[in-house]
């Protein structure tokens, strides 16, 4: 019976419900003569049941021209290539076009019911996954026997498909009811069923593939294969969720002319393009068509298309002048087959660890891993669960909105027989609803069959990938356990490295945050010192104003301290940059600081401070603000060590030799209770003081850092009689001040 176009319009996926075994005549409607039937019986054997061939079609890898694959590989590796360039090259090859569209419309990528054109499909996948797809196709065909050595030559098929695509696009450009790019795509894929049948059962289908694509071809396919290439192509197009119009165009491109008026415009256009592509260059006088263009215009389209195909072939490096067909040699060595399969698996997965490892995060690596499982393994509906530290509980690490119940699954490994078996055996494990187990897992994935792949080998497994398996793919995947296992081992190892990199990055960032927090605390600590002086001076000014005494000196001191706050902030904002040092006279800086503290009432009456330095100039290489910060921190610490009062002394100024270099020594001491040996050992580390407050223990750490920046050294001596800090600063010649 003939399947009318209206059947396709009732549902997007109506084509998947075709009862192909009931189709008993070709869409062309032309019977086969007895001689042809006799030849077909001689060359063919009975094909498996239709359901089996449909299952084979789902897992078949459509062959592509090696020249296209090589150019695509080069293009994907080029930094200058864009997706538009890649899509343009893919558009010259029916097999690759079908593969890209199938993956882009699969459950792993589809976000809506919108039909994608080729450029949109390429954009959906992205350059990285396009590269994976191209590599996988190249490797598959290299090891699957579609090379020219001992296999069928596809150049004639490619030439015809490309010609139909070019003609269909040209026809669409002369009418308003079909988009040119849609017409091109439909023309390129109109014969995809021939490739699919060849890929599904190569040795059985090669003789019919070698026959000319005339009106008798569908009849021959139906008679011997129980399915025509038009039905196979349309069924696949429906599985790939292409538009109803695209499905119909593939299904009816061999239909009789009289049956076309009730079909879609795209179907009529592809039908005409298919007929025109079979012509040499001119239309015969008896050529019938129902199109608004004139015969001359159609002739020009055919001529232009032929030139375009020749140019494309020249660009791809394909010789289309001769197209021979050579059958595959019968007989296969099982050992060689096993070796070929192993090499294919390794080649397919060679780039997987690098691709996952170069991702910016574990989350990104998981997303790429799920996508590659869809491309390489056809497991496009999968989730990833990772082991927690105890190795017995699992956390959902990657999934999608299709399975909201997945997040509510028990985290315990023992709650899921499938995953328990996978974890204990370290092998790929399958489960079906008929087993009566794993009901929760099957419900969560909304599937009747599941595959569980360990990610990693043995005890080093980091988790597992659980995927829904369509019934049609179950037997195929059971025979692909070597590839599935290898995928899991590669992905698990790469994922473990990616997770460790994340942990290292997190630890690094934690250290960075800790250092930033410490720097902020140090800044607050240092700024607080001059602010305390400023506050004290404000009290002094208030008292003097109340007594109507002049405050010019105090205001000058305030200005100096406010400027010092600015210098401190500027210094902390330039962390990691070299500090500018110059000669500083200690005999001037130290007394000025002590006088400032005395005037600002920094010391209580119970503390006596003495400053005893030689009257001569004491030149050191350093920074005035840094030296004031060092002294202020040491004096402040000494004051806090004398809650009951006592004495603080600043003296020194004597030259010393340390490690072969000249320094000037400055001593800050107090007669407090002293420091313990343990505290002295950790004195210059931040936050090791027993004092309370937000900035406890920071002062001496800052002292150490500042002295080190100036090229000096700091040492501490403490006993029950008190504590003395010894500061050594590099000496500087007085002549340097003149410069």
Buried (B, 14 or more C-beta within 10 A) or exposed (E): EEBEBEBBEEEBEBBBEBEBEEBEBBBBBBEBEEEBBEBBEEEBEEBBEBEBBBBBBBBBBBBBBBBBBBBBBEBBEEEEBEBEBBBBBBBBBBBBBBBBBBBBBBEBBBEEEEBBBBBBBBBBBBBBBBBBBBBBBBBBBBBBBBEEEEBBBBBBBBBBBBBBBBBBBBBBEBBEEBBBBBBBBBBBBBBBBBBBBBBBBBEBBBBBBBBEBEBBBBBBBBBBBBBBBBBBBBBBBBBBBBBBBBBBBBBBBBBBBEBBEEBBBBBBBBBBBBBBBEBEEEBEEEEEBEBEBEEEBBBBBBEEBBEBBBEBBEEBEBEBEEBEBEBBEEEEEEEEEEEBBBEBBEBBBEBBBEBBBEBEEBEEBBBBBBBBBBBBBBBBBBBBBBBEEEEEBBEBBBBBEBBEEBEEBEEEBEBBBBBBBBBEEBBBBBBBBEBEBBEBBBBBBEBBBBBBBBBBBEEEBBBBBBBBBBEBBBEBBEEBBBBBBBBBBBBBBBBBBBBEBBEEEEEEEEEEEEEEEBEEBBBBBBBBBBBBBBEBBEEBBEEBEEEEEEBEEBEEBBEBBEEBBEBBEEBBEEEEEEEEBEBBBBBEBBEBBBEBBEBBBBBEEEBEBEBEBEEEEBBBBBBBBBBBBBBBBBBBBBBEBBEEEBBBBBBBBEEEEEEEEEBBBBBBBBBBBBBEEEBBEEBBEBEBBEEEEEBBBBBBBBBBBBBEBBBBBBEBBBEEEBBBBBBBBBBBEEEEEEE
